[in-house]
Amino acid sequence: MTVSEDARMSRALDSALVDVPVVGIVRTDDGDHAHDAVCALLDGGLTVAEVTLTTPGALAVVRWLRGESRAGVVIGAGSVRTAADALASIEAGAEFLVTPTTNPAVLSLAREAGVPVLCGAFTPTEIEVANAAGAHLVKLFPASIGGPAYLRDLLAPMPELRIVPTGGVSIDNLGEWFESGAPAVAVGSALVPRQGAAASDIAERAARFVAAAVAARGRYARPVA
């Protein structure tokens, strides 16, 4: 992939998160439900969504969604833990990768392919390593352990880092995360229950998150780009 293509994919992700600073995480027990859930999130106004590899048929869902290609929407693969996972996700058309951990092999392969990574890390050292290894964004995971105060403490000595909290983000604490310096948040079960939620319910939840996140980001935080 050329440098211009690499930059294009990163710009697409940044642009989508500037519009709506929420990454929708879809982790379900059924691939068809995952597809419907992503479509519902997009109908509700989200512009960025990931399908986790723990979802049955996840890569087929990513490939299907990419084929539908809605304008301004960016689709990625989550729970990417190995270089093999990364390669399969990229070949399926994932426009970004999300990892739960900091794996240099995944970051290296993604960098060569020109695909941005939202790289999972928790401690200050892990976060610094992820950033130095080329993470496009750092995913603070599990963010529920330290809460917004932990993010604020992390950014005090590393204010230039773009850290996206994941795990424990809800409509009730959304503003606290942006006030603490998050440029965006990633939300899973609060948007998409693992099973049983109707598409209309998911779309309604997404719309509430979009409105709240855009308002909170406008009050407190710097945007992603």
N, C-alpha and C positions, 0 to 999 in steps of 0.2 A: 504493500500500500504506500502511496506517495505521501510526502509531508503534507501536501494540500488536502488530501483525503483524510489524513489523521486529524488535521486542524478542523476540517469540516465536521467530523463526528463529535469532537469535543465542543465545538461551537453550538451544534444542534442540541446537545444535552444542556449546556449552560443556558442557551436561549429559552429552552422549554422550562427550566427551573426558575428563570427570571420571571416568566409569565405566571407560573404557579409553583411555589417552592415546596412541593410535596412529591415524594416518590411513593407511589402505591405499590405495596408488596402483596403479591398473590401467591398464597401457599394453600392448596386445597388437596382433597383426596381424589379428585377426578379431573382429568384434562378438559373435558367439555365444560365443566363448571368453571375451570380456570379461564378458559376463553371468554365465556359469558361474563365472568367477573371483571376481566380487564376491559371489555367493551362497556360495561356498566360504569366503571371508574372514569373512562373517557367521556361517556355521556354526561357524567356528573361534573366534568370540567377539568379533570386531571390531564396533564400533558406528558407525564413520565410514569411508566409502570414496569415492574420487573416480575417475571414468572420464575419462582424458585425451582431449582433442579430436583427438589424433594417432591415436587408435584408429578404424579404419573403423566408421562407423555409431554413433559414440559417443553422440550425442544420442538416438538411438532406444533405446540401452541405458539411458541415464539415465531416459528416459520410461517404459520397461518396468519398471525397478526401482522407480521411484516409484509405479507402479501396483500393485506387489506390497506396498508399504508395510508393512514389518515394524515393530513397535512399538520405539521407542527407537533406531532406526537412522536415520542421516542420510547422504544421497547427494548428492554434488557433482560438478561438472565441473572438469577440470584442463586445464592448458596453454591457458588463456584469455588471449589476447594483445591482442585488440582489442575495441572497444565492440560491434562486430557479433557477435563470439564470445560476449561477455557476454550480449547480448540473446537470442541463439539458445539459450544454455544455460539462462537463466532461463525462457524460454518452454517449454523441454523439461521444466521442473520441478526443475532443480538447486536444492538447498537451501543451497549455498554454492559459491563460485567459488575456484579456485586459479590463480594466475598465476606465470609464471617470472620476470616483470619487474615493475617499478613503472610502471604506466600510469595516469595521472590520469583519463583518459577512462573506463577500466574501473571504477575506484573510484567515480567520480561516478555512472555509470549504475547500478552495483550499490547504491550508497547510496540513490538515488532509488527503486529497486525494493525496498529493504529486505532485500537479500540480503548476508550477511556474506562478506568476502573474506579469504582467506589469501594475502597479497600477497608475491610474490617480491622479495627484495632481498639484497644481499651486503655492500656497504660501509656504514660507519656513517651516511654521508649518505643513501644510498638507504633505509636502515632508518628513519631519522628522517623522511624525506619520506613514506614509506609510512604510517607511524603517523599523521603529521599530516594526511594525505589521507583518513584514515578506515579504514585496514586493521583488520579485527577481530583478526587475528593476523598476525604477520610471518613469512614463510617464508624461512629462511636457506638460500639456494641459490646455488651448489652447496656444501653444508656440508662435503663431503669435502675441500675445499681447505684450510680452516683447522683443521678438526677441533674437538673439544670445547674445546680451549684457546682457540680464537678466539671461540667463543660466550661463554666466561667473561670474556674481555677486553671484548667488546662490552657485556655486561651490567654491567660495573663502573661506567661512568658513566651507564648507562640502565637501572637495575635494575627499573623499573616495566614495561618492555616485555615482551610475551609473544612469544618468538621460538621458532619450531618448525623444527628442523634437518631438511633434506631433501637426500638425495643422500649415499650413503656410510654410512647408518645400517644397522647389522647387529646380529644377536643378540649378537655378541661385544663390541661397543662401546656397547650400549644404556645400560648403567649410567653410563658416562662422560658421556653427553649429559645425563642427568637430574642427575647430580652437578654439572654445569656450569651448571645453571639452566634447562634446557628444561622447559616445562610439558607438552609432548607432543612426539612425533616423527612424521615422515611416512616411510613405507617403501614402496619400489617393487619392484625386481627381487629383493630378498632374500625377498619374500613371493610375488610373482607373476612368474615368468619370462615373457619376451615371448611365448613359444610352447612348447607341448609338455608343460606340467605338468598332471598329473591333479588333479581337484577334491579328492580325498582328501589329496593331498600338500599342496595349498595350505591346506586347512583345518587340517592338522597343523602347518604352519609358523605359521599365524595363532595357533593355540592356544599355541604356544611363545612367540611374541612377546607375546601378551596377558599371560601369566603373568609373563614377565620384566619387562615394562614396568610393570605394576601394582606389582610388588615394588620395582623401582628407584625409581619415583615416590614410593612410600611412604617409602623410606629417605632420599631426597635433596631432592626438588623440591616447590615449591609447585604446586598444581593449577591448571588453566586458569582456573576461575571462583573 
